[in-house]
Structures are given as structure tokens and as C-alpha cells.
Amino acid sequence: MSGRVAVIGAGAWGTALACAMARGAPVTLWGRDAGVVRQINAERTNRFYLGAAELPGAIAATTDLAEALDGARFVLLAVPAQTMRAMLTAMVPHLHANMVLVSCAKGIERDSGDLMSEVIAETAPANRAAVLSGPSFAADVARGLPTAVTLAMADEKAALAAAEALSRPGLRLYAGGDPTGVEYGGALKNVLAIAAGIVAGRGLGASAQAALTARGFAEMTRVAEALGARVETLAGLSGLGDLILTCSSAQSRNFAYGLALGRGEDTSGLKLAEGVATAHIAARIAGDHGIEAPIIAAVADILDGRLGVDAAVSALMARPIRVEGQ
């Protein structure tokens, strides 16, 4: 098998990753929408997801999974977390044992509470699993703007080899041996970005925004560490780095979703925000393990309609005074 890359998922993130990978070698991009695939091949654009951005000629798009996976050494899985298991199940007949399956989704499976690396292990046990996460907007990656993310595997040496193979001009991959920490950082920051958007949409000010981000980071670290992550992982690109990015820009779908909630706007027409699905399961996991996660719980309650935005803010501000860092 060669070092060729296949990208599964022709949305904004998958197409952006294909653009990055194509700066080193030809890439096959799988998409379920035949219209999107035709547009990529014929016009070198993916207007619905990436606007007028011009796509490299080294990207070949297809709706055929067997074609997309044929000869691939690395398979970047850029599909929503809640559809990852079904996607992998469809892929299994076309997989070979020496393919490395790289989850590029940031979420926790809602029904099972599984991380994406666990979904890969359960669905495609013959393949090695990796996770890729960090502060990265699809538009920046597609344009080749400088971006650094983490690629983690249980075997750190294998992660380093994969990071070296997949790094491209403009996209630098750092290797890590803590996929659990990388995944919880990526998933939980989406929930916290919704909270940050709510604060901004409600016009609560920059001071509240900074406090939310700082306390959110403490909460993310507390939850992830209790579930087996390394603290230093959460302080890196896939934790703090991603949190800073997504808690400060409406380019983040999760922040934009929270912004609309804070303004009292209709959210039904917004693009998928992974944090909406993750909030419920993250709050449940924290509760089941006795982990204090008030911001995550408040977001879940708001999304479920159990709590209004103003009541949630008041409840958080009225929590007992405690020593910072606890």
C-alpha cells in the first residue's frame, strides 16, 4: 500500500483537509451528494460548503466508497460524530488492515458515550485508529493558511510517523500519545463554545466572555482528566488552543449557534454544530461519574429547554464561592 490519502466526507472540513493533503500528493475525496462531487470535479469548487474557494486539481471526488478507499494508506474520516459508526460500517468491506483510520470529528457518540477512537476500535478492529484535532477553521486550512493540530494514537511512535506523513505546507501536525485527551478536548470545547456564544449573544460583555473561557477550560480539564486524559494534553493544541479559537469567533459553528441562542433567534436554519449533540451526552457522563461540570450542564439544560438563558447565567453566578483551581 502506498502513502496515498483518502478523505471521507465532502463537507467543509473534509474538503479543506483534501485541499491540504493535495499539496503533497493526489487525494481521493468521497462525498454522498452526487451534485457536490460533480461540482468539485468539473468546476474545482464546493460552493455550498467552501464558497468560491478554488480546489486543487489533485483532488478526485467520488460517490463510490470502494473507489475512494482503493490504495489508500491513510483514511481521514471527516463525517459528523453521530454518523461515524454507520459510515465505518459501510466502509468495512473495503478496508485493509494496514490502513490507518484517522477520526477528524470532534464529538462523543450520543447513544453510547463512546469517543470516535472507540467507535473505530469497535467497528473496524483490524485497523489502527488515530485522532486529529486542534484549532483549525476549514476556510483557513483550505487556503493553506498556517495551521497546527495534533494527531494522536495509543502508540506515540506510530503517531509521529503518521504526523510526518500527513503534514503539509501550511498544515503542521504534532504527534501525541493521548487520544483520549485529544478527543475530550475537541468534543468538550464545542459545548463550551456554545456557552461562549450565548454570553456574546446576550451582550454580557468581554469580562464575562473571558471568565467563561477560563472557567470552561478548568471544567474541560477536570472532566477529561477524570475520564483518563492527561492534563498536559488539555493544555495543548487540541484543548486550550481549540477552545481559544472557537470561543472567540462566529466562524465556529458552535459559537454561532450559541450566539443565535443568546440573541433569542431561530436556530433551525443553522449548519450542524457538533456541540449540540455532545452537550447532552457530556453532561450525562459527567453526572454519572460525579464530576462537577456546571457550564456543560447549563448548556445541556438550555438546549433541552429546561432552563432559560438568563436563569442559567444567574444560576452559574450564584454558585458557592470556592478557591480558584478547584
C-alpha positions in Angstrom: 0.0 0.0 0.0 1.2 3.5 -0.8 1.0 6.6 1.4 -2.0 7.8 -0.6 -4.7 9.6 1.4 -8.5 9.2 1.1 -10.8 11.7 2.8 -14.3 10.6 3.7 -16.8 13.4 3.8 -17.1 16.3 1.3 -18.4 18.9 3.7 -16.4 22.0 4.6 -13.9 20.2 6.9 -13.4 17.2 4.6 -12.9 19.3 1.5 -10.5 21.6 3.4 -8.5 18.6 4.5 -8.4 17.3 1.0 -7.1 20.7 -0.2 -4.3 20.4 2.4 -3.4 16.8 1.6 -3.4 17.6 -2.2 -0.5 19.9 -1.6 1.6 16.7 -1.2 0.0 14.0 -3.4 -3.2 13.1 -5.2 -6.2 12.7 -2.9 -9.5 10.9 -3.3 -12.4 12.7 -1.7 -15.6 10.7 -1.0 -19.0 12.5 -0.8 -22.5 11.3 -0.6 -24.0 14.2 -2.6 -23.5 13.5 -6.3 -24.1 17.2 -7.1 -21.3 18.3 -4.8 -19.0 15.6 -6.2 -19.7 16.7 -9.8 -19.1 20.3 -8.9 -15.7 19.5 -7.3 -14.6 17.5 -10.3 -15.9 19.8 -13.0 -15.6 23.3 -11.5 -12.9 22.8 -8.8 -15.2 24.4 -6.2 -17.5 23.2 -3.4 -19.7 26.3 -3.3 -22.2 25.1 -0.7 -19.5 24.4 1.9 -16.5 26.5 1.0 -17.9 29.3 -1.2 -15.8 30.3 -4.2 -12.5 28.8 -2.9 -10.6 27.1 -5.8 -9.8 23.5 -5.1 -6.6 21.8 -6.2 -6.6 19.7 -9.3 -5.1 16.8 -7.4 -8.4 16.1 -5.7 -10.5 13.5 -7.3 -14.1 13.3 -5.9 -16.3 10.3 -6.0 -19.5 8.9 -4.5 -18.1 5.3 -4.7 -16.6 4.2 -1.4 -14.6 1.3 -3.0 -13.0 3.8 -5.4 -12.3 6.3 -2.7 -10.5 3.8 -0.5 -8.7 1.8 -3.1 -4.9 2.0 -2.5 -5.3 4.4 0.5 -2.8 4.2 3.4 -4.4 6.9 5.5 -8.2 7.5 5.6 -9.3 10.8 7.1 -12.8 10.5 8.5 -14.4 13.9 8.2 -18.0 13.0 8.9 -20.2 14.1 11.9 -19.5 12.2 15.1 -23.1 11.0 15.2 -22.8 9.3 11.8 -19.3 7.9 12.3 -20.4 4.4 13.2 -22.7 4.0 10.3 -20.0 5.4 7.9 -17.4 2.9 9.2 -19.8 0.0 8.9 -20.3 0.9 5.2 -16.5 1.1 4.8 -15.5 -2.2 6.4 -15.8 -4.3 3.3 -13.4 -2.0 1.5 -10.8 -1.7 4.3 -7.4 -3.4 4.5 -5.6 -4.0 7.8 -2.7 -1.6 7.1 -4.9 1.4 6.6 -4.8 3.9 9.4 -8.2 5.4 10.1 -8.0 9.0 11.4 -11.0 10.5 13.0 -11.3 14.2 12.2 -14.6 14.6 14.0 -15.0 16.4 17.4 -17.8 14.7 19.3 -19.0 11.9 21.6 -21.4 9.4 20.3 -24.7 10.4 21.8 -26.2 6.9 22.5 -23.2 5.0 23.7 -21.0 7.8 25.1 -18.1 6.4 23.0 -15.3 8.5 21.7 -14.6 8.2 18.0 -11.4 6.2 18.5 -13.6 3.7 20.5 -16.1 3.6 17.6 -13.3 2.8 15.2 -12.0 0.1 17.5 -15.4 -1.5 17.8 -16.4 -1.2 14.1 -13.1 -1.8 12.4 -10.9 -3.6 14.9 -8.4 -4.8 12.3 -7.3 -1.2 11.7 -5.2 1.2 13.7 -7.1 4.3 14.9 -5.8 7.8 15.1 -7.5 11.1 16.0 -6.8 14.6 14.5 -7.9 17.7 16.4 -6.8 21.2 17.1 -7.5 24.9 16.4 -8.5 24.9 12.8 -11.2 26.6 10.7 -12.0 24.9 7.4 -11.6 28.1 5.4 -8.1 28.7 6.7 -7.0 25.1 6.0 -8.4 25.2 2.5 -6.5 28.4 1.7 -3.2 27.0 3.1 -3.0 29.5 6.0 -0.6 28.4 8.7 -2.4 25.9 11.0 -1.1 23.4 13.6 -3.1 20.5 15.0 -2.5 17.3 17.0 -2.6 13.7 15.6 -2.7 11.2 18.4 -2.5 7.4 18.6 -2.1 5.0 21.5 1.3 4.2 20.1 3.2 7.5 20.2 5.9 6.4 17.7 3.2 5.4 15.2 1.6 8.8 15.8 4.9 10.5 15.0 5.3 8.6 11.8 1.7 9.4 10.8 2.1 13.1 11.6 5.2 13.3 9.5 3.5 11.5 6.6 0.4 13.8 6.7 2.0 17.2 7.5 1.8 19.6 4.5 2.9 23.1 3.7 0.6 25.3 5.9 -0.6 22.3 7.9 1.7 21.1 10.7 0.8 18.0 12.7 2.2 17.5 16.2 2.2 13.9 17.4 0.6 12.7 20.6 0.1 9.5 22.6 -3.1 10.5 24.4 -6.0 10.1 22.0 -8.4 10.2 25.0 -7.3 13.7 25.9 -7.3 14.9 22.3 -10.8 13.7 21.8 -12.3 15.0 25.0 -10.6 18.4 24.4 -12.1 18.6 20.9 -15.6 17.4 22.0 -16.0 19.4 25.2 -14.7 22.7 23.7 -17.6 22.5 21.2 -20.1 22.6 24.2 -18.1 25.4 25.8 -18.1 27.4 22.5 -21.9 27.3 22.6 -21.8 28.8 26.1 -19.4 31.5 24.9 -21.7 32.3 22.0 -24.6 32.6 24.4 -22.6 35.1 26.5 -21.7 37.1 23.5 -25.3 37.0 22.0 -26.7 38.1 25.3 -24.4 41.1 25.4 -22.9 40.2 28.7 -19.5 41.8 27.9 -15.9 40.9 27.3 -15.2 40.3 31.0 -17.9 37.6 31.1 -16.5 36.1 27.9 -13.0 35.8 29.4 -14.3 34.3 32.6 -16.4 31.8 30.7 -13.5 30.7 28.6 -11.1 30.4 31.6 -13.6 28.5 33.8 -14.6 26.4 30.8 -11.0 25.3 30.4 -10.9 24.4 34.1 -14.1 22.4 33.6 -12.9 20.7 30.4 -9.6 19.7 32.1 -11.4 18.4 35.2 -13.8 16.2 33.2 -11.2 14.9 30.8 -8.7 14.1 33.5 -11.3 12.1 35.5 -12.0 10.1 32.3 -8.4 9.1 31.7 -6.9 12.1 29.8 -3.5 13.6 30.6 -3.6 17.2 31.9 -0.8 18.3 29.6 -2.8 17.2 26.6 -5.7 19.6 27.5 -3.2 22.4 27.8 -2.1 21.9 24.2 -3.4 22.5 20.7 -6.4 20.1 20.9 -7.6 21.5 24.3 -6.8 25.1 25.2 -5.7 26.0 21.7 -9.0 24.9 20.1 -11.0 26.4 23.0 -9.5 29.8 22.5 -10.2 29.7 18.8 -13.8 28.5 18.9 -14.9 30.7 21.9 -13.9 33.9 20.1 -15.2 33.7 16.5 -18.5 33.3 14.8 -16.6 31.3 12.2 -17.1 28.5 14.7 -20.5 26.8 14.1 -20.8 26.1 17.8 -20.1 29.7 18.8 -22.5 30.9 16.0 -25.2 28.5 17.4 -24.7 29.9 20.9 -24.8 33.5 19.5 -28.2 32.8 18.0 -29.5 31.3 21.2 -28.2 34.3 23.2 -30.0 36.7 20.9 -33.2 34.6 21.0 -33.0 33.8 17.3 -34.3 30.8 15.4 -31.5 28.2 15.2 -33.3 25.7 12.9 -31.6 27.0 9.7 -28.1 26.9 11.1 -25.4 24.4 9.9 -24.7 21.4 12.1 -23.0 22.3 15.3 -21.4 19.2 16.9 -21.7 20.6 20.4 -25.5 20.4 20.3 -25.4 16.6 20.3 -22.3 16.4 22.5 -23.8 18.6 25.3 -26.4 16.0 26.3 -24.0 13.1 26.5 -21.2 15.1 28.0 -23.5 16.3 30.8 -24.7 12.7 31.4 -21.2 11.3 31.5 -20.1 14.0 34.0 -23.1 13.3 36.2 -22.7 9.5 36.1 -19.1 9.9 37.2 -19.8 12.5 39.8 -17.7 15.2 38.0 -18.7 18.8 38.6 -19.4 20.4 35.2 -21.8 23.3 35.7 -21.2 25.0 32.4 -21.7 21.9 30.3 -24.8 21.0 32.4 -26.2 24.5 31.8 -25.7 24.3 28.1 -27.5 20.9 28.0 -30.4 22.3 30.1 -30.7 25.3 27.7 -30.7 23.1 24.6 -33.3 20.8 26.2 -35.5 23.7 27.1 -35.3 23.0 30.8 -33.6 26.3 31.6 -33.7 29.8 30.0 -30.5 31.7 29.2 -31.0 34.3 31.9 -31.8 31.7 34.5 -28.7 29.7 33.5 -26.4 32.7 33.8 -27.9 33.7 37.2 -27.5 30.1 38.5 -23.9 30.0 37.4 -23.1 33.4 39.1 -24.9 32.3 42.3 -22.8 29.1 42.7 -20.9 28.8 46.1 -17.7 30.7 46.3 -14.7 28.4 46.1 -10.9 28.5 45.7 -9.9 29.0 42.1 -8.3 25.9 40.6 -10.7 23.6 42.4 
